[in-house]
């Protein structure tokens, strides 16, 4: 049995982006119920040398857009992360990301296993992948790291969420 690049990417990204949006809603509701300044959660970190929650969510969105676009041979949409400063802003960014990747036809991604993907071209940090390796060994692990870190930050800060919240609905 084989699985297509599209089936291994876009539906997975959509599920987890929608889950992230729901997690952010729960965090905002918790902040309101407990009279906690929302920025306390948005700027929360697991450790001082890690990005805060707001940046974790932004990066997850960046990976979902970037991986999907590169696999399809499209330009990666530019998103001004400085505009996402609230829970509502982050949920809007996530919804826009879902809309973007949902709009990529499956046939633009399927069959691109051998497509050359070059990250940071012409720099000392240049990396080259074929499409399949880029998705499976770089894009998805990076994406899940930032989704999981977002979940962990919220859970660590007392938001009542669990595995079902993390998984969302496929």
N, C-alpha and C positions, 0 to 999 in steps of 0.2 A: 504494500500500500504506500502511496506517496501523498505528500501534502504540498499544496502550492505555496509559493512565497506570500501570496496575498492572504491565504487562509491562516498562515502562521504569523501574520503581522497586523493588518488593519483591524480584524475583529478583536484581536488581543489588545491592541492599543485602545480601541473604543471601549471595551469592557473596563479596563483599568482607569481610563480617563474619566469615565462616568462614575466609577467608584470614588476616585479622588474628589470629584465635585460633591458627591454625597458626604464624604468625610469632612470636607470643608464646611458644608452646611451644618453638620452636627457640631463642629467646633465653634462655629459662629453662634449657634443656639445655646451651647454650653456657656460661652462667654457672656451672652446676654442674661441667661438665667442666674449666673453666679456673680454678675456685675464685675466682670473681668474685662479690662481693656483688650479689645481684639488684637492689637499690635503685640501684646504679650505672647500670644500664640504664633502670630505671623513671623515674629523675630526669634522664636524659640529654636534652640539647637540641641542636639544630643551631646555635643562636645564643642568647646570653644573654637577648634580649628575646622569645624564643619559649617557648611552653608546653613542659613536659617530656613525655616519651613517655606517661606515665600519663594526663595530661590530654588528649593527642591522641587516645588510644583512647577515653576517656570521651566526648569531643565527637563522635567518629565515631558512637558508639552513640546519643548524643543526637539527632544529625541523622537517623539511620535511623528511630528511634522517632517523632521529632517530625514529620518530613515525611510518613511513612506515616499517622500518626494524623490530622494536619490534613487531608490529602487525603481521608481517609475520614469526616471530620466527627466524629472521636472526641476525647476528652480525651487530651492527651499524658501518658503515664505518668510519674510522678515517680520519679526514681532518686537515691538518696543517694550521690553520687560519693565522699563521704568514707569510705565502706565499702569501696571498691575500692582496696586498697593493695598488692596482690601480683599476680603473674602469674595465679595461680589465681582471684583475685577478678575480675580483668579478663576472663578467659575465661568465668567464670560470668555476668558482666554481658552479654557478647556473646551467649552462648547464650540468655539470657533475652530479649534484644532480638530475636534470630532467631525465637524462639517467639512473641513478641508480634506481630511483623509478619507472620509466617506464618499467624497466626490471623485476620488481617483478610481477610474475603472479597473477592475481586477485584471483585465488583459494587459494593462500597462505595467503591472508588477509581475504577473506570472510569466515564467520563461526567462526571467532576468538573473538567473542563478550565476551566470558567468559575467554579467555586466561588471566592468571595472568601476569601483567606487574609490575615489581619492579624497582623503580628508586633509585639510591644511596643505594644499598643493604648493610646492615651491618653498616650503619652510623646513627648518630642521626637524619639525614634528610631523612631517608628511607621513601618511599611512595609506597603504593600498590594500584593498580587499576585492574579492569577487562578491557578487550580490548575496549569495547564500551565506558565506562566512561573515559578511558585514552584518546581516540580520541576526544570525544565530549566535555569533561569538563576540559581537560588539554592541550592536544596537539594542537588542532585547535585554542583555544583561545590564547595560547602562540605564535603560528605561526603568527596569524593575528595581534597581538600586535606589533611584530617586523616589519612586512610588513607595517602596518599603520604608525608606527613611522618613518620608512624610507621615506615614502611618505610625511609625515608632515615636516620632516627636509628639504627635497628638496623644497617643496612648500614654506616653511617659508623663504628659501634662494633665492626665486625669480625665481625658475625654472617654466616655464609655462607649468604646467601639471594640469589635472583635473580628474574628476571621471572616465571618459573613459580610461584614462591612467592607473589609479589605477586598474581598473577592468580587463584590458587586454582582450584577446580573449579566450573564453571557448573552 
